[in-house]
Amino acid sequence: MIVFPNAKINLGLQIIKKRSDGYHEINTCFYPIGLTDVLEILPHKEETTFTQTGIDIPADNQPNICMKAYKLLQKYFKLPPLQIHLHKNIPVGAGLGGGSADAAYMLKALNEMFFLELSAEDLWHFAKELGSDCAFFLQNTPAIGKGRGEELTPFQVSIAHYALLIIYPNLHISTAEAYQKVVPNTPKMPLEQALQMPLKAWENHLINDFEKPLFEKYPLLQSIKEQLYQAGALYAAMSGSGSTLFGIFEPQKLLNLEWQIPQDYFVWQSQINI
């Protein structure tokens, strides 16, 4: 079986408070985009193996999250040995949710391949064990994420027919690093209210709370955001905990973009279809 785990962007991200369990209470809008990894799962005669190509995943002496998903289900089901191969196209440590998507698609693929008959609720419980935003990729439609990001409510917001430009400046930022200097606060405007405003008004009302501390530490990120606006973006922001910046453009404006983006940056652009 071959599946294509997709990335996401965050339309606003409010960090409300520090929780007693050490995590933070957030409010964000997850929005799926068409940038994908490729995950292949095949039977294997002897033992389960994992291989990876494409963008390097930093070594942290931990099993890949696809293997974690396999082992999690293996605790409850008699899964056979598998040959798992991941081709990584989504940058790592970029705020695009690539690892979470890989885990969620692994759960869905195993459920389908081996007729496990797991319900949507069952999959949600497994997904939230693997990562805070893994559950989003099970349904993969725009949703408000609260709690750690796992409490999801479908939300009607569409930027379809606009064009999206993704820029990752090859700067890996871990979630732990991003949270180090963030200051939880009560938002001036509820996220849901900001999202209902016209797209051009998002610049002043739809905020990612990670931006302020990370822009102070990495001025390059603020510079990229400013350049996105100078290039004609209707809205620009950092996705998740960074370091990817994205801009939403009128399609013709992006088509005629003259900004010379450094060659060592990861750049992806597409018409938005959702």
C-alpha positions in Angstrom: 0.0 0.0 0.0 1.2 3.5 -0.8 -0.3 6.6 0.9 0.6 10.3 0.8 0.7 12.0 4.2 0.1 15.7 3.6 1.3 18.8 5.4 -0.7 21.5 7.2 -0.4 25.2 8.0 -1.8 27.0 11.0 -4.1 29.9 10.4 -3.4 31.7 13.7 -2.1 30.1 16.9 -3.0 31.3 20.3 -1.1 30.0 23.4 -3.6 30.4 26.2 -2.0 29.0 29.3 0.5 26.5 30.8 -1.3 23.3 31.9 -0.7 21.3 35.0 0.6 18.4 32.8 3.4 20.5 31.4 1.8 21.1 28.1 0.2 24.4 26.9 -3.4 25.1 26.1 -3.7 26.3 22.5 -6.2 27.5 20.1 -5.4 27.2 16.4 -6.9 26.5 13.0 -5.3 23.5 11.2 -5.6 23.8 7.4 -4.4 20.9 5.1 -2.2 21.6 2.1 -1.1 19.5 -0.9 2.6 19.1 0.0 3.0 15.3 0.7 5.4 12.6 1.9 5.2 9.1 0.4 4.7 6.2 2.7 4.9 2.6 1.3 3.9 -0.4 3.4 4.6 -3.9 2.2 4.6 -7.4 3.7 7.9 -8.8 4.9 8.8 -12.4 5.5 11.1 -12.0 8.6 11.0 -8.8 10.6 9.7 -5.3 10.4 12.1 -2.9 8.7 12.0 0.9 8.2 13.9 2.8 5.5 13.8 6.4 4.6 14.8 8.6 1.6 14.4 12.2 0.7 14.9 15.0 3.2 17.0 13.9 6.1 15.4 13.3 9.5 17.7 14.5 12.3 18.9 11.5 14.4 17.6 11.6 18.0 18.1 7.9 18.7 14.4 7.4 18.7 12.4 5.1 16.3 10.7 7.0 13.5 7.2 7.9 14.3 5.9 5.5 11.6 7.5 2.7 13.6 6.0 4.1 16.8 2.6 3.9 15.2 3.2 0.3 14.1 4.4 -0.7 17.6 1.5 1.0 19.3 -1.1 -1.0 17.3 1.0 -4.1 17.7 0.3 -4.0 21.4 -3.3 -4.7 20.7 -3.3 -6.5 17.4 -1.3 -9.3 15.9 0.3 -7.5 13.0 2.7 -9.3 10.6 6.2 -8.1 9.8 6.3 -5.2 7.4 8.7 -3.4 5.1 8.0 0.3 5.7 9.6 3.0 3.5 9.1 6.7 3.9 10.1 9.2 1.3 10.3 12.6 3.0 9.3 15.7 1.1 7.9 17.7 4.0 10.7 19.6 5.8 11.4 18.4 9.4 11.1 20.8 12.4 9.3 23.2 10.1 5.9 23.6 11.7 4.2 21.8 8.8 3.2 18.7 10.8 4.9 16.2 8.5 5.8 13.7 11.3 2.3 13.8 12.7 0.9 13.2 9.3 3.2 10.2 8.7 2.0 8.7 12.0 -1.7 9.3 11.3 -1.5 7.9 7.8 0.3 4.9 9.2 -2.5 4.2 11.6 -5.1 4.6 8.9 -3.2 2.4 6.5 -2.7 -0.4 9.0 -6.4 -0.2 9.9 -7.3 -0.7 6.3 -4.7 -3.3 5.3 -5.4 -5.6 8.2 -9.2 -5.0 8.6 -8.7 -3.9 12.2 -12.2 -2.3 12.2 -11.0 0.6 14.3 -13.6 3.4 14.5 -12.8 7.1 14.1 -12.8 7.5 17.8 -10.4 4.5 18.3 -8.0 6.0 15.8 -8.2 9.4 17.5 -7.2 7.8 20.9 -4.2 6.1 19.2 -3.2 9.2 17.3 -3.2 11.5 20.4 -0.7 9.1 22.0 1.7 9.7 19.2 1.5 13.5 19.0 -0.6 16.5 19.8 -1.7 17.3 16.2 -1.7 13.7 14.8 -5.4 13.4 15.2 -6.0 16.3 12.8 -4.6 14.3 9.9 -7.2 11.5 10.4 -10.0 13.7 9.1 -7.8 16.2 7.2 -10.3 19.0 6.8 -10.0 22.5 8.3 -10.6 22.4 12.0 -10.1 24.4 15.2 -7.7 22.6 17.5 -7.8 23.2 21.2 -6.2 21.5 24.3 -2.8 20.3 23.1 -4.2 20.5 19.5 -6.0 17.1 19.7 -9.5 18.5 20.6 -10.8 19.2 17.1 -13.9 20.9 15.8 -14.6 21.2 12.1 -14.5 24.8 11.0 -15.8 26.4 7.8 -12.9 28.5 6.5 -11.7 28.4 2.9 -8.9 30.0 1.1 -9.6 28.0 -2.0 -8.7 29.6 -5.3 -5.9 31.6 -3.7 -2.3 30.5 -4.2 0.0 29.5 -1.4 3.8 30.0 -1.2 5.7 28.0 1.5 9.2 29.1 2.5 11.4 27.0 4.8 14.8 28.6 5.3 16.5 25.3 6.4 16.3 26.3 10.1 15.2 23.4 12.3 13.2 24.6 15.3 12.0 21.9 17.8 8.7 22.3 19.6 10.6 22.4 22.9 12.8 25.3 21.7 9.7 27.2 20.4 8.0 27.0 23.8 11.0 28.1 25.8 10.3 31.8 25.7 6.7 31.9 24.7 4.4 33.8 27.1 0.8 32.5 27.4 -1.8 35.2 27.2 -5.5 35.9 26.9 -6.1 36.7 23.2 -7.5 40.1 22.4 -9.9 38.5 19.8 -11.1 34.9 19.7 -9.4 33.0 16.8 -12.8 32.0 15.4 -13.8 35.6 15.1 -10.6 36.7 13.4 -11.0 33.9 10.8 -14.4 35.2 9.9 -13.0 38.6 8.9 -12.0 39.3 5.3 -8.6 37.8 4.3 -7.0 41.2 4.0 -7.8 41.9 7.7 -6.1 38.8 8.9 -2.7 40.6 9.0 -3.7 42.6 12.1 -6.0 40.1 13.8 -4.9 36.5 13.1 -1.7 36.1 15.1 0.7 33.2 15.7 2.0 33.7 19.3 5.2 31.8 18.5 6.3 34.6 16.1 7.3 37.3 18.6 9.9 35.2 20.6 11.2 33.3 17.6 11.5 36.5 15.5 13.5 38.0 18.3 15.8 35.0 18.3 15.9 34.5 14.5 15.5 37.9 12.8 15.7 36.1 9.4 12.1 34.8 10.0 10.7 38.2 10.5 12.5 39.3 7.4 11.0 36.6 5.3 7.5 37.5 6.5 8.0 41.1 5.7 9.3 40.1 2.2 6.2 38.0 1.6 4.0 41.1 2.3 6.3 43.2 0.1 5.9 40.6 -2.7 2.1 41.0 -2.5 0.8 38.5 0.0 -2.7 39.1 1.2 -1.7 37.3 4.5 1.6 36.0 5.7 2.5 34.1 8.9 4.6 31.5 10.5 3.1 28.0 10.5 3.0 26.2 13.9 6.1 26.5 15.9 8.2 27.4 12.9 10.3 27.9 11.0 8.2 27.8 7.9 6.6 31.0 6.7 3.8 31.1 4.2 2.0 33.7 2.1 -1.5 33.6 0.6 -1.6 35.4 -2.7 -3.9 36.2 -5.6 -2.8 33.5 -8.1 -1.7 35.9 -10.8 0.4 37.9 -8.3 2.3 34.7 -7.3 2.7 33.7 -10.9 4.5 37.0 -11.6 6.5 37.0 -8.4 9.9 38.6 -8.9 11.4 38.0 -5.5 14.7 36.1 -5.7 14.4 33.5 -3.0 17.8 32.0 -1.9 18.5 28.7 -3.6 19.2 26.8 -0.3 15.6 27.5 0.9 12.9 24.9 0.6 10.2 26.5 -1.5 6.8 25.1 -2.5 3.9 26.8 -4.1 0.5 25.6 -5.2 -3.1 26.7 -6.0 -5.2 26.1 -2.9 -8.1 23.7 -3.5 -9.8 23.3 -0.1 
